[in-house]
Amino acid sequence: MTDPQVESPVLRSADELTYFGITGRGTLQAKELYRFMEHTGPQWWLPMSGMTREEFWRSRQHALVARSTVVRILAGGCRPSDPVSVEHAITHGRRERRGRGDAEYGFLDVLSVRRDSDGAVLADLATHTVWVDFRGGGRKVAAAPPDGLACPLEELPPLEPFPRLGEPAAVAEFTWTAREAEVTNSHVSFPSYAERAENALFDAGLPMPELPRWQGWYRLDFLTGDRAAVKVCQDADGYLFGFCPADDHRPRVCLRLSNAGA
């Protein structure tokens, strides 16, 4: 039986900024965008699957893993308790697997946060995810999306290629902590990569854009307890950060930092 098709709406919610979600420069922290997504996301999963996200993942033995993420911080002047409006569009579909010729399946989530007082867009996010099949104890990119989602399967835009790093200007080593990982799968979260990259930049005495644009690519996630090194490299538009295992020079995750206000 074919699943009924339900059009995916743009999800909206009213929220307010929190004291610990604002930087000393008066801009939103990247982690706040994920907090807002946790408020809007359940509005999608219940109508489309009849259960919560975690219940659906467990029942189908599939989970979503990040492929690529872009976070832009676009305006400052943020204050605690500022009312904001959040819009979140979710698209489920297929995209070509670069260099392989076959397809993979996942989501594109696009979220924006607008300040109610002046209409300024404070920040936005676009994240690409892929379905991973962990039936039988393995872990592989799913050959098809799991059954039971009452939404259309659309064509997703292709992903940009994983960048090549140059000679690093600085290298910092550390161990990923439980605070930096997601509760559902112990994978290190995107805001944690951005925070580690920003710390490495400041430790090296290099300037940070006031309005940053972070773009991330994932070959393989890091987990809580993994020992890692971040390489800081100059880039034409800013900086590239390569996150490598401490005993391997090849980056698993790469971030690009540029100026979102340029």
C-alpha positions as CSV (number, residue, x, y, z in Angstrom):
1,M,0.0,0.0,0.0
2,T,1.3,3.4,-0.9
3,D,1.7,5.9,1.9
4,P,-0.7,8.9,1.7
5,Q,1.1,12.0,0.5
6,V,0.9,15.0,2.8
7,E,2.3,18.4,1.7
8,S,5.1,19.5,4.0
9,P,4.3,23.0,5.4
10,V,6.6,25.7,6.6
11,L,6.7,25.3,10.4
12,R,6.4,28.4,12.5
13,S,6.9,29.1,16.1
14,A,7.1,32.1,18.4
15,D,10.1,32.1,20.8
16,E,12.4,34.5,22.7
17,L,16.2,34.8,23.0
18,T,17.9,33.5,26.1
19,Y,20.8,35.0,28.1
20,F,23.2,32.1,27.5
21,G,22.4,31.9,23.7
22,I,23.8,35.4,23.0
23,T,27.5,36.2,22.5
24,G,29.4,39.1,24.1
25,R,29.1,40.8,20.7
26,G,25.3,40.7,20.9
27,T,24.9,38.0,18.2
28,L,23.2,34.6,18.4
29,Q,25.3,31.6,19.1
30,A,25.1,28.8,16.5
31,K,23.7,26.4,19.1
32,E,20.6,28.5,19.4
33,L,19.5,27.6,15.9
34,Y,19.4,23.9,16.9
35,R,17.4,24.8,20.1
36,F,14.8,26.4,17.8
37,M,14.8,23.4,15.5
38,E,14.0,21.2,18.5
39,H,10.9,23.3,19.0
40,T,9.6,23.2,15.4
41,G,10.8,19.7,14.3
42,P,8.2,17.7,16.4
43,Q,5.5,19.6,14.5
44,W,6.6,17.7,11.4
45,W,7.3,14.2,12.7
46,L,4.0,13.5,14.3
47,P,1.8,14.3,11.3
48,M,4.2,12.7,8.8
49,S,5.0,9.5,10.7
50,G,2.4,9.2,13.5
51,M,5.2,9.1,16.1
52,T,8.1,11.2,17.5
53,R,11.4,11.3,15.6
54,E,13.2,9.0,18.0
55,E,10.3,6.5,18.0
56,F,10.4,6.5,14.2
57,W,14.2,6.0,14.1
58,R,14.0,3.1,16.5
59,S,11.1,1.4,14.8
60,R,12.7,1.6,11.4
61,Q,16.3,1.1,12.6
62,H,17.3,4.1,10.5
63,A,18.7,7.4,11.7
64,L,19.6,10.7,10.2
65,V,23.3,11.8,10.0
66,A,24.5,15.2,8.9
67,R,26.2,15.6,5.5
68,S,26.7,19.3,5.3
69,T,25.6,22.4,7.3
70,V,25.6,26.2,6.8
71,V,25.0,28.6,9.6
72,R,25.0,32.4,9.0
73,I,24.9,35.0,11.8
74,L,23.4,38.0,10.1
75,A,22.7,40.7,12.7
76,G,23.6,41.8,16.2
77,G,22.0,43.9,18.9
78,C,20.4,40.8,20.5
79,R,19.1,41.0,24.1
80,P,17.7,38.4,26.4
81,S,13.9,37.9,26.1
82,D,13.8,39.6,22.7
83,P,10.7,38.0,21.0
84,V,11.6,36.2,17.7
85,S,9.7,34.3,15.0
86,V,11.1,31.1,13.7
87,E,10.4,29.5,10.3
88,H,11.5,26.0,9.4
89,A,11.1,24.3,6.1
90,I,11.7,20.5,5.8
91,T,12.2,18.7,2.5
92,H,12.6,14.9,2.3
93,G,14.1,13.5,-0.9
94,R,17.0,12.1,-2.8
95,R,20.3,13.5,-4.0
96,E,23.2,12.2,-6.1
97,R,26.1,10.7,-4.2
98,R,29.1,12.6,-5.5
99,G,31.6,10.4,-7.3
100,R,29.4,7.3,-7.1
101,G,26.6,7.7,-9.6
102,D,23.9,6.4,-7.3
103,A,21.5,8.1,-5.0
104,E,21.2,8.7,-1.2
105,Y,18.2,9.8,0.7
106,G,17.7,12.3,3.5
107,F,16.5,15.8,4.4
108,L,17.2,19.4,3.8
109,D,16.2,21.6,6.7
110,V,16.2,25.4,6.3
111,L,15.5,27.6,9.4
112,S,15.5,31.3,9.9
113,V,15.1,33.5,13.1
114,R,13.6,36.9,12.7
115,R,13.5,39.6,15.5
116,D,9.9,40.8,16.0
117,S,10.8,44.4,17.0
118,D,12.5,45.4,13.7
119,G,12.0,42.4,11.3
120,A,15.8,41.7,11.1
121,V,16.8,38.2,10.3
122,L,19.3,37.4,13.1
123,A,20.5,34.1,11.7
124,D,19.7,31.2,9.4
125,L,20.7,27.6,8.9
126,A,20.6,25.0,6.2
127,T,21.5,21.4,7.0
128,H,21.6,18.4,4.8
129,T,21.2,14.9,6.4
130,V,21.3,11.4,5.1
131,W,19.5,8.2,6.1
132,V,21.8,5.6,7.7
133,D,20.6,2.0,8.0
134,F,21.8,0.3,11.2
135,R,19.8,-2.9,10.9
136,G,21.8,-6.0,11.8
137,G,24.2,-3.9,13.9
138,G,25.9,-2.4,10.9
139,R,26.0,1.2,9.8
140,K,25.7,2.1,6.1
141,V,24.1,4.7,3.9
142,A,20.5,3.5,3.3
143,A,19.7,2.3,-0.2
144,A,16.1,3.6,0.1
145,P,14.3,5.8,2.6
146,P,12.4,4.0,5.4
147,D,8.7,3.3,4.9
148,G,6.1,5.2,6.8
149,L,6.7,8.8,6.0
150,A,3.6,10.5,4.6
151,C,5.4,13.1,2.5
152,P,6.6,13.5,-1.1
153,L,10.1,12.4,-2.1
154,E,11.7,15.4,-3.8
155,E,14.9,16.1,-5.6
156,L,17.5,17.6,-3.2
157,P,20.3,20.0,-4.3
158,P,23.7,18.5,-4.7
159,L,26.3,19.0,-2.0
160,E,29.5,21.0,-2.5
161,P,32.7,18.9,-2.5
162,F,34.8,18.4,0.6
163,P,37.4,21.2,0.5
164,R,41.1,20.7,0.3
165,L,43.2,22.1,3.2
166,G,46.4,23.9,2.7
167,E,49.4,24.1,5.1
168,P,48.0,24.8,8.6
169,A,48.8,28.0,10.4
170,A,48.0,26.4,13.8
171,V,47.1,23.0,15.2
172,A,45.3,22.3,18.5
173,E,44.7,18.9,20.1
174,F,41.8,18.0,22.5
175,T,39.3,15.3,23.5
176,W,35.6,15.5,22.6
177,T,33.5,15.6,25.8
178,A,29.9,14.4,26.4
179,R,28.8,18.0,26.6
180,E,29.6,18.4,22.9
181,A,27.7,15.4,21.6
182,E,24.1,14.7,20.7
183,V,22.0,12.7,23.2
184,T,20.5,10.4,20.6
185,N,23.7,9.0,19.1
186,S,26.8,10.5,20.9
187,H,27.9,12.2,17.6
188,V,29.6,15.5,18.1
189,S,27.2,18.3,17.2
190,F,27.8,21.0,14.6
191,P,27.9,23.9,17.1
192,S,30.6,22.1,19.0
193,Y,32.8,21.9,15.9
194,A,32.2,25.7,15.4
195,E,33.1,26.4,19.0
196,R,36.3,24.4,18.9
197,A,37.3,26.1,15.6
198,E,36.6,29.5,17.1
199,N,38.7,28.7,20.2
200,A,41.6,27.5,18.0
201,L,41.4,30.7,16.0
202,F,41.6,32.9,19.1
203,D,44.4,30.8,20.6
204,A,46.4,31.4,17.4
205,G,45.8,35.1,17.6
206,L,43.8,35.2,14.4
207,P,40.8,37.6,13.9
208,M,37.2,36.4,14.0
209,P,34.5,37.9,11.8
210,E,31.8,39.8,13.8
211,L,29.1,38.1,11.6
212,P,30.4,34.6,10.9
213,R,29.3,32.2,8.2
214,W,30.1,28.6,9.1
215,Q,29.9,25.8,6.5
216,G,30.6,22.2,7.5
217,W,31.2,18.9,5.7
218,Y,31.3,15.4,7.2
219,R,33.1,12.3,6.0
220,L,32.8,10.5,9.4
221,D,31.5,11.9,12.7
222,F,33.5,12.1,15.9
223,L,32.1,10.6,19.1
224,T,32.4,11.4,22.8
225,G,35.9,10.5,24.1
226,D,37.6,10.6,20.7
227,R,41.0,12.3,20.7
228,A,41.2,14.9,17.8
229,A,43.3,17.7,16.3
230,V,42.0,20.7,14.5
231,K,44.1,22.3,11.8
232,V,43.6,26.0,11.2
233,C,44.3,27.0,7.5
234,Q,44.1,30.3,5.8
235,D,41.5,30.4,3.0
236,A,40.7,33.0,0.3
237,D,37.4,33.8,2.0
238,G,38.6,33.3,5.6
239,Y,39.7,30.1,7.2
240,L,39.4,26.3,6.8
241,F,39.4,24.0,9.8
242,G,40.2,20.3,9.4
243,F,39.2,18.0,12.3
244,C,41.4,14.9,12.2
245,P,41.8,11.9,14.6
246,A,44.9,12.6,16.7
247,D,46.8,9.7,15.0
248,D,45.6,10.5,11.4
249,H,46.3,13.6,9.3
250,R,43.2,13.1,7.1
251,P,40.2,15.3,8.2
252,R,36.9,13.6,9.0
253,V,35.1,17.0,9.3
254,C,35.9,20.3,7.7
255,L,34.6,23.8,8.4
256,R,34.9,27.0,6.4
257,L,34.6,30.3,8.2
258,S,33.9,33.5,6.3
259,N,32.2,36.8,6.8
260,A,28.4,36.5,6.5
261,G,28.1,40.3,6.3
262,A,30.5,40.7,3.3
